Amino acid sequence: MNRTIFRVCVMSPLRAHKKLSRSYSSICWNCEHNTTSLFCKSCNKVQPPTNKDNYFEALNVPAVYNVDVDQLEHEFKDLQKKLHPDKFTGASEEEQRYSAQQSSLVNNAYQTLKDPQLRATYMLENILHADVENLQLSKEFLMDMMELMEEIETDRSLTEDDFRRRKEQISQHKQHIFKNLSESFKSNNIADARYHVAELNYLSRIDNLINEKLPYCCIDYKTK
């Protein structure tokens, strides 16, 4: 991609990711047996989350950007069934609390990882510990975005169809960036991955601005 940018330092290199098993306290809170799974294999009690849990581990999927979304959904539904409140109606308050915490973790993980933009941000910030803020975008990109933002803010002649066309343009632009982002992660190019996430964040802000400008009946219009 040809662009004029203010160069940034490359953050920590992309570590090789593999499928990870979830991390729990080594001692079960109930029976004090060693345990490394969601449910203790000795007493079958659900274990509390730990501060070492990450979203990929929570859903038992490899910590890679190009995650299998079908596997992601399958793991999510399977875990939600296991952690459903109806299964803990007769459990102690402590186990009910742990199951609710685990269910919340699984839900947050799924909502984040199923979205390619949120997934990329999560990977950079929480897996690779790379800063996604304070990144200078290219002059060309910023000029285009500023012109589009000014048009949205000031052009009172724009119709609903105009706004929808702008949203479609943004959607297409984001799809192109997602492809570039995928290649960046594949090639371990963290600098470019950070750059593409910054582009996506900018486009999302403009997309939200359009939503604010749309008539109320179209506020929930979704880009493809």
Residue pairs with C-beta under 8 A, 6 or more apart in sequence:
1 180
3 138
3 140
3 141
4 138
4 139
4 140
5 136
5 137
5 138
5 195
6 136
8 135
8 136
8 191
8 194
8 195
9 191
10 190
10 191
11 124
11 128
11 129
11 130
11 131
11 190
11 191
11 194
12 128
12 129
12 130
12 190
13 188
13 190
14 128
14 185
14 188
14 189
14 190
15 127
15 128
17 56
17 62
17 63
17 64
17 127
18 62
18 63
19 60
19 61
19 62
20 54
20 56
20 57
20 62
20 63
21 36
21 37
21 57
21 60
22 36
22 37
22 38
22 53
22 57
22 58
22 60
23 36
23 50
23 52
23 53
23 57
24 35
24 36
24 37
24 38
24 47
24 48
24 50
25 35
25 47
25 48
25 50
26 34
26 35
26 36
27 33
27 34
27 35
28 34
28 35
28 40
28 42
28 43
28 45
28 47
29 45
29 47
29 48
29 94
29 98
30 40
30 43
30 45
30 95
31 40
31 42
31 43
31 45
33 40
33 41
33 42
33 43
35 41
35 42
35 47
37 47
38 46
38 47
38 79
38 82
38 102
39 45
39 46
39 47
39 82
40 47
45 95
46 83
46 88
46 95
46 98
46 99
46 102
47 98
47 102
48 98
48 101
48 102
49 58
49 98
49 101
49 102
49 105
53 105
54 63
54 126
54 127
55 108
55 109
55 112
55 113
55 122
55 126
56 62
56 63
56 67
56 109
56 113
56 127
57 63
58 79
58 105
58 106
58 109
59 72
59 75
59 76
59 79
59 106
59 109
59 110
59 113
60 75
60 79
61 67
61 68
61 71
61 72
61 75
61 113
63 123
63 127
64 185
65 116
65 119
65 120
65 123
65 181
65 182
65 185
65 186
66 182
66 185
66 186
67 113
67 119
69 114
72 110
72 113
72 114
73 110
73 114
76 106
76 107
76 109
76 110
79 102
79 103
79 106
80 103
80 106
80 107
83 99
83 102
83 103
83 106
84 103
85 96
85 99
85 100
85 103
87 99
88 95
88 96
88 99
91 99
111 118
112 118
112 119
112 122
113 119
113 122
116 178
116 181
117 174
117 178
117 197
117 200
117 201
117 204
120 181
120 185
120 193
120 196
120 197
120 200
121 132
121 197
121 201
123 185
124 130
124 132
124 190
124 193
124 194
124 197
125 131
125 132
128 190
130 190
130 193
130 194
131 194
132 194
132 197
132 198
132 201
135 194
135 195
135 198
137 195
137 198
137 199
137 202
141 199
141 202
145 202
145 203
145 206
148 166
148 206
149 206
149 209
151 158
152 158
152 163
152 166
152 206
152 209
152 210
152 213
153 209
158 213
160 214
160 215
160 218
163 210
163 213
163 214
163 218
164 218
164 221
166 210
167 207
167 210
167 221
167 223
168 223
168 224
170 203
170 206
170 207
170 210
170 223
171 223
171 224
173 203
174 200
174 203
174 204
174 223
177 196
177 199
177 200
177 203
178 200
180 192
180 196
181 193
181 196
181 197
181 200
183 189
184 190
184 192
184 193
184 196
185 193
207 223
211 219
211 221
214 221
